[in-house]
Amino acid sequence: MGLLEFGVLLFLGALWSTAFLFLRLGTPEFGPAALVGVRITVASVIVVGYVWGTGQTLPDRRDWRKWLLVGVVNTALPFFLFSFSELRITSSLASVMNSTTPFFGAILSATWLRQTMSWQKIGGLVAGFGGVL
């Protein structure tokens, strides 16, 4: 990894680590729904601008319902729930709770998809969670 890549990695880490702080500051002022709406709108404009700017195409209209469902379940709902929770808990606790997502993903994939949990996967989960603490 070169110096530029390392700098980008540090920048992204700093940017992502402030998300819960800004949720804590913004949610009491604007409310969870409005804050999530702004976050998703800004992100959508950036993504669509990137897609058009790079000459790529958006998904076919026939697939938009599927993409909408994925967007609501994987983005809007968690954003709203974390915003709502930060009315009652600290941003650091919300951040630590968010870091448990891979554990729940592993449990669900083992349960529903019958995937086996190797020691390497367990070690990766533990190391990742340890990095958050």
C-alpha positions in Angstrom: 0.0 0.0 0.0 1.4 3.3 -1.1 1.3 6.6 0.8 -1.6 7.9 -1.2 -3.7 4.8 -0.6 -2.8 4.9 3.1 -3.9 8.6 3.2 -7.2 7.8 1.5 -7.7 4.9 4.0 -7.1 7.3 6.9 -9.4 9.9 5.4 -12.2 7.3 5.0 -11.8 6.0 8.5 -12.0 9.5 9.9 -15.0 10.3 7.8 -16.9 7.1 8.7 -16.0 7.3 12.3 -17.8 10.7 12.6 -21.1 9.4 11.3 -22.4 8.5 14.7 -21.3 11.8 16.2 -23.1 13.7 13.5 -26.2 11.5 14.1 -26.1 12.3 17.8 -25.8 16.1 17.0 -28.3 16.2 14.2 -31.1 13.9 15.3 -32.4 16.0 18.2 -32.4 19.1 15.9 -34.0 17.6 12.7 -35.5 14.3 13.8 -34.6 10.8 12.6 -36.7 10.8 9.5 -35.5 14.2 8.1 -31.9 13.4 8.9 -32.1 10.1 7.1 -33.9 11.7 4.2 -31.1 14.2 3.8 -28.3 11.6 4.1 -29.9 9.3 1.5 -30.7 12.2 -0.9 -27.1 13.5 -0.7 -25.7 10.1 -1.2 -28.0 9.4 -4.1 -27.1 12.6 -5.9 -23.4 11.7 -5.5 -23.8 8.1 -6.7 -26.0 9.1 -9.7 -23.5 11.9 -10.6 -20.6 9.4 -10.4 -22.5 6.9 -12.6 -23.3 9.5 -15.2 -19.8 11.1 -15.0 -18.1 7.8 -15.6 -20.4 6.9 -18.5 -22.1 4.0 -16.7 -25.8 3.3 -16.7 -28.3 3.1 -14.0 -30.1 -0.3 -13.4 -33.0 -1.1 -15.8 -36.4 0.3 -14.7 -37.7 -3.2 -14.4 -35.3 -3.8 -11.5 -36.0 -0.6 -9.6 -38.5 -2.2 -7.2 -35.8 -4.8 -6.2 -33.2 -2.0 -5.7 -35.7 0.0 -3.7 -36.4 -2.9 -1.4 -32.6 -3.4 -1.0 -32.1 0.3 -0.3 -34.9 0.4 2.3 -33.8 -2.7 4.1 -30.0 -2.3 3.9 -29.8 1.5 4.2 -32.8 3.6 5.1 -34.1 1.3 7.9 -30.8 0.9 9.6 -30.0 4.7 9.2 -33.4 5.5 10.7 -33.1 3.0 13.6 -29.6 4.3 14.5 -30.8 7.9 14.3 -33.7 7.1 16.5 -31.6 5.2 19.0 -29.2 8.1 19.4 -32.0 10.1 21.0 -31.5 7.7 23.9 -28.0 6.3 23.8 -24.5 7.7 23.2 -22.9 7.8 19.8 -20.1 5.6 21.1 -22.5 2.9 22.2 -24.3 3.1 18.8 -21.0 2.8 17.0 -20.1 -0.3 19.0 -23.5 -1.8 18.4 -23.1 -1.2 14.7 -19.9 -3.2 14.8 -21.8 -6.3 15.8 -23.4 -6.4 12.3 -20.9 -9.0 11.0 -21.7 -11.2 14.0 -25.4 -11.2 13.2 -24.6 -11.7 9.5 -22.6 -14.7 10.4 -25.3 -16.1 12.6 -28.0 -15.6 9.9 -25.8 -17.1 7.2 -25.1 -20.1 9.4 -28.7 -20.5 10.2 -30.5 -19.7 6.9 -27.8 -20.5 4.4 -26.2 -23.4 6.3 -22.8 -21.9 6.0 -20.2 -23.4 8.3 -18.2 -21.1 10.6 -14.5 -21.9 10.3 -12.0 -20.9 12.9 -10.6 -18.4 10.4 -14.1 -16.7 10.0 -14.5 -16.7 13.8 -11.0 -15.2 14.2 -11.8 -12.5 11.7 -15.0 -11.6 13.5 -13.2 -11.4 16.8 -10.3 -9.3 15.4 -12.7 -6.9 13.7 -14.8 -6.4 16.8 -11.6 -6.0 18.9 -10.5 -3.3 16.5 -13.6 -1.3 17.3 -13.1 -1.5 21.0 
